[in-house]
Amino acid sequence: MEKRRLGRTNFNVSVIGFGGIPIQRVDKDEAIRLIGAAKDAGINFIDTARGYTISESLIGYGLKVYGREEFILATKSM
């Protein structure tokens, strides 16, 4: 997966990100599997928001399994 520097930071993020809206429709086990699949594909950028119902919680389960330090997170307050 190609990565690019994020703005003026030292973060290198994948050119394809993992969007948090669809994950709100799956159960915990599927959410964990999806985060793992994203990691396996080289995706390290996850975008979510509090307004995406339980998206943040489900992503959190995946991060506990696959390592928070492996991902760059973006979240919004709506």
Backbone as JSON Lines, residues from 0, in Angstrom:
{"i":0,"aa":"M","n":[0.85,-1.18,0.0],"ca":[0.0,0.0,0.0],"c":[0.89,1.24,0.0]}
{"i":1,"aa":"E","n":[0.63,2.12,-0.92],"ca":[1.36,3.38,-0.97],"c":[0.99,4.23,0.24]}
{"i":2,"aa":"K","n":[1.99,4.92,0.78],"ca":[1.76,5.82,1.91],"c":[2.3,7.2,1.56]}
{"i":3,"aa":"R","n":[1.69,8.21,2.16],"ca":[2.13,9.6,1.96],"c":[2.2,10.31,3.29]}
{"i":4,"aa":"R","n":[3.04,11.31,3.34],"ca":[3.15,12.1,4.56],"c":[1.87,12.92,4.74]}
{"i":5,"aa":"L","n":[1.39,12.94,5.97],"ca":[0.16,13.67,6.3],"c":[0.5,15.11,6.64]}
{"i":6,"aa":"G","n":[0.22,16.0,5.7],"ca":[0.45,17.43,5.92],"c":[1.88,17.73,6.33]}
{"i":7,"aa":"R","n":[2.02,18.48,7.41],"ca":[3.35,18.85,7.91],"c":[3.8,17.96,9.07]}
{"i":8,"aa":"T","n":[3.13,16.85,9.23],"ca":[3.47,15.92,10.31],"c":[4.53,14.93,9.83]}
{"i":9,"aa":"N","n":[4.95,14.08,10.72],"ca":[5.85,12.99,10.36],"c":[5.08,11.68,10.2]}
{"i":10,"aa":"F","n":[3.75,11.76,10.11],"ca":[2.93,10.57,9.95],"c":[2.86,10.18,8.48]}
{"i":11,"aa":"N","n":[3.12,8.93,8.2],"ca":[2.94,8.38,6.85],"c":[1.67,7.56,6.86]}
{"i":12,"aa":"V","n":[0.69,8.01,6.08],"ca":[-0.61,7.34,6.08],"c":[-0.88,6.7,4.72]}
{"i":13,"aa":"S","n":[-1.64,5.62,4.77],"ca":[-2.01,4.92,3.54],"c":[-2.88,5.82,2.66]}
{"i":14,"aa":"V","n":[-2.71,5.69,1.35],"ca":[-3.5,6.51,0.43],"c":[-4.97,6.1,0.42]}
{"i":15,"aa":"I","n":[-5.25,4.9,0.87],"ca":[-6.63,4.44,1.07],"c":[-6.86,4.34,2.56]}
{"i":16,"aa":"G","n":[-7.93,4.94,3.04],"ca":[-8.25,4.9,4.46],"c":[-9.4,3.96,4.75]}
{"i":17,"aa":"F","n":[-9.58,3.69,6.01],"ca":[-10.69,2.87,6.49],"c":[-11.74,3.81,7.05]}
{"i":18,"aa":"G","n":[-12.9,3.88,6.39],"ca":[-13.98,4.76,6.83],"c":[-14.83,4.1,7.9]}
{"i":19,"aa":"G","n":[-15.23,4.87,8.9],"ca":[-15.93,4.33,10.05],"c":[-17.43,4.15,9.93]}
{"i":20,"aa":"I","n":[-18.06,4.71,8.91],"ca":[-19.53,4.6,8.83],"c":[-19.99,3.15,8.65]}
{"i":21,"aa":"P","n":[-19.47,2.39,7.68],"ca":[-20.01,1.04,7.47],"c":[-19.82,0.08,8.64]}
{"i":22,"aa":"I","n":[-18.78,0.26,9.44],"ca":[-18.5,-0.69,10.51],"c":[-19.58,-0.66,11.6]}
{"i":23,"aa":"Q","n":[-20.35,0.4,11.65],"ca":[-21.41,0.48,12.67],"c":[-22.51,-0.55,12.45]}
{"i":24,"aa":"R","n":[-22.52,-1.19,11.3],"ca":[-23.58,-2.16,10.96],"c":[-23.17,-3.61,11.19]}
{"i":25,"aa":"V","n":[-21.98,-3.84,11.74],"ca":[-21.51,-5.21,11.95],"c":[-21.35,-5.49,13.44]}
{"i":26,"aa":"D","n":[-21.19,-6.76,13.78],"ca":[-20.99,-7.1,15.19],"c":[-19.5,-6.99,15.55]}
{"i":27,"aa":"K","n":[-19.21,-7.19,16.83],"ca":[-17.86,-7.03,17.36],"c":[-16.85,-7.92,16.62]}
{"i":28,"aa":"D","n":[-17.17,-9.19,16.44],"ca":[-16.23,-10.11,15.79],"c":[-15.93,-9.71,14.36]}
{"i":29,"aa":"E","n":[-16.95,-9.27,13.64],"ca":[-16.75,-8.82,12.26],"c":[-15.94,-7.53,12.24]}
{"i":30,"aa":"A","n":[-16.17,-6.65,13.18],"ca":[-15.4,-5.4,13.26],"c":[-13.92,-5.71,13.46]}
{"i":31,"aa":"I","n":[-13.63,-6.64,14.36],"ca":[-12.24,-7.03,14.59],"c":[-11.64,-7.6,13.31]}
{"i":32,"aa":"R","n":[-12.39,-8.44,12.61],"ca":[-11.91,-9.02,11.37],"c":[-11.63,-7.94,10.31]}
{"i":33,"aa":"L","n":[-12.52,-6.95,10.23],"ca":[-12.35,-5.88,9.25],"c":[-11.11,-5.03,9.53]}
{"i":34,"aa":"I","n":[-10.86,-4.73,10.8],"ca":[-9.66,-3.98,11.15],"c":[-8.42,-4.79,10.79]}
{"i":35,"aa":"G","n":[-8.46,-6.09,11.04],"ca":[-7.35,-6.96,10.66],"c":[-7.13,-7.0,9.16]}
{"i":36,"aa":"A","n":[-8.22,-7.05,8.41],"ca":[-8.12,-7.06,6.95],"c":[-7.53,-5.74,6.44]}
{"i":37,"aa":"A","n":[-7.93,-4.65,7.06],"ca":[-7.36,-3.35,6.68],"c":[-5.86,-3.34,6.94]}
{"i":38,"aa":"K","n":[-5.46,-3.81,8.11],"ca":[-4.03,-3.86,8.43],"c":[-3.28,-4.74,7.44]}
{"i":39,"aa":"D","n":[-3.83,-5.91,7.14],"ca":[-3.19,-6.83,6.19],"c":[-3.05,-6.2,4.8]}
{"i":40,"aa":"A","n":[-3.98,-5.32,4.45],"ca":[-3.93,-4.64,3.15],"c":[-2.99,-3.43,3.16]}
{"i":41,"aa":"G","n":[-2.42,-3.13,4.33],"ca":[-1.51,-2.0,4.43],"c":[-2.18,-0.69,4.79]}
{"i":42,"aa":"I","n":[-3.46,-0.73,5.11],"ca":[-4.19,0.48,5.51],"c":[-3.84,0.8,6.96]}
{"i":43,"aa":"N","n":[-3.41,2.03,7.2],"ca":[-3.09,2.44,8.56],"c":[-3.82,3.71,8.98]}
{"i":44,"aa":"F","n":[-4.7,4.22,8.13],"ca":[-5.45,5.44,8.43],"c":[-6.92,5.08,8.62]}
{"i":45,"aa":"I","n":[-7.45,5.39,9.8],"ca":[-8.85,5.12,10.12],"c":[-9.54,6.44,10.41]}
{"i":46,"aa":"D","n":[-10.66,6.67,9.74],"ca":[-11.46,7.87,9.94],"c":[-12.81,7.47,10.54]}
{"i":47,"aa":"T","n":[-13.17,8.11,11.63],"ca":[-14.45,7.82,12.28],"c":[-14.99,9.1,12.91]}
{"i":48,"aa":"A","n":[-16.1,8.99,13.59],"ca":[-16.69,10.13,14.28],"c":[-17.65,9.63,15.35]}
{"i":49,"aa":"R","n":[-17.8,10.41,16.37],"ca":[-18.73,10.06,17.44],"c":[-20.16,9.9,16.9]}
{"i":50,"aa":"G","n":[-20.48,10.65,15.89],"ca":[-21.81,10.6,15.31],"c":[-22.1,9.33,14.52]}
{"i":51,"aa":"Y","n":[-21.11,8.48,14.33],"ca":[-21.31,7.22,13.6],"c":[-21.74,6.12,14.57]}
{"i":52,"aa":"T","n":[-22.63,6.42,15.43],"ca":[-23.17,5.53,16.47],"c":[-22.05,4.77,17.18]}
{"i":53,"aa":"I","n":[-21.96,3.45,17.04],"ca":[-20.99,2.66,17.8],"c":[-19.69,2.41,17.05]}
{"i":54,"aa":"S","n":[-19.46,3.14,15.99],"ca":[-18.27,2.96,15.17],"c":[-16.98,3.04,15.98]}
{"i":55,"aa":"E","n":[-16.84,4.05,16.82],"ca":[-15.6,4.21,17.59],"c":[-15.36,3.01,18.51]}
{"i":56,"aa":"S","n":[-16.41,2.53,19.14],"ca":[-16.27,1.37,20.03],"c":[-15.85,0.13,19.26]}
{"i":57,"aa":"L","n":[-16.48,-0.11,18.13],"ca":[-16.15,-1.29,17.33],"c":[-14.73,-1.22,16.79]}
{"i":58,"aa":"I","n":[-14.32,-0.06,16.35],"ca":[-12.94,0.12,15.9],"c":[-11.99,-0.13,17.06]}
{"i":59,"aa":"G","n":[-12.37,0.32,18.24],"ca":[-11.55,0.1,19.43],"c":[-11.28,-1.36,19.71]}
{"i":60,"aa":"Y","n":[-12.28,-2.21,19.51],"ca":[-12.07,-3.65,19.71],"c":[-10.98,-4.17,18.76]}
{"i":61,"aa":"G","n":[-11.04,-3.72,17.53],"ca":[-10.03,-4.13,16.56],"c":[-8.64,-3.62,16.91]}
{"i":62,"aa":"L","n":[-8.58,-2.4,17.42],"ca":[-7.28,-1.83,17.79],"c":[-6.67,-2.58,18.97]}
{"i":63,"aa":"K","n":[-7.51,-3.06,19.88],"ca":[-7.0,-3.85,21.01],"c":[-6.34,-5.13,20.52]}
{"i":64,"aa":"V","n":[-6.89,-5.72,19.48],"ca":[-6.35,-6.97,18.95],"c":[-5.12,-6.72,18.07]}
{"i":65,"aa":"Y","n":[-5.18,-5.73,17.2],"ca":[-4.14,-5.53,16.19],"c":[-3.13,-4.44,16.54]}
{"i":66,"aa":"G","n":[-3.33,-3.74,17.64],"ca":[-2.35,-2.76,18.09],"c":[-2.68,-1.34,17.7]}
{"i":67,"aa":"R","n":[-2.95,-0.53,18.69],"ca":[-3.27,0.88,18.46],"c":[-2.13,1.6,17.75]}
{"i":68,"aa":"E","n":[-0.9,1.22,18.08],"ca":[0.27,1.89,17.52],"c":[0.43,1.65,16.02]}
{"i":69,"aa":"E","n":[-0.33,0.74,15.47],"ca":[-0.25,0.41,14.04],"c":[-1.06,1.37,13.16]}
{"i":70,"aa":"F","n":[-1.88,2.22,13.78],"ca":[-2.84,3.02,13.02],"c":[-2.77,4.5,13.37]}
{"i":71,"aa":"I","n":[-3.13,5.33,12.41],"ca":[-3.35,6.76,12.59],"c":[-4.87,6.94,12.6]}
{"i":72,"aa":"L","n":[-5.39,7.56,13.66],"ca":[-6.84,7.74,13.79],"c":[-7.23,9.19,13.59]}
{"i":73,"aa":"A","n":[-8.34,9.37,12.9],"ca":[-8.96,10.69,12.78],"c":[-10.4,10.53,13.25]}
{"i":74,"aa":"T","n":[-10.81,11.39,14.16],"ca":[-12.19,11.35,14.61],"c":[-12.72,12.77,14.67]}
{"i":75,"aa":"K","n":[-14.02,12.89,14.56],"ca":[-14.65,14.2,14.52],"c":[-15.72,14.29,15.58]}
{"i":76,"aa":"S","n":[-16.0,15.49,16.01],"ca":[-17.1,15.72,16.94],"c":[-18.23,16.36,16.15]}
{"i":77,"aa":"M","n":[-19.39,15.73,16.18],"ca":[-20.51,16.26,15.4],"c":[-21.61,16.73,16.32]}
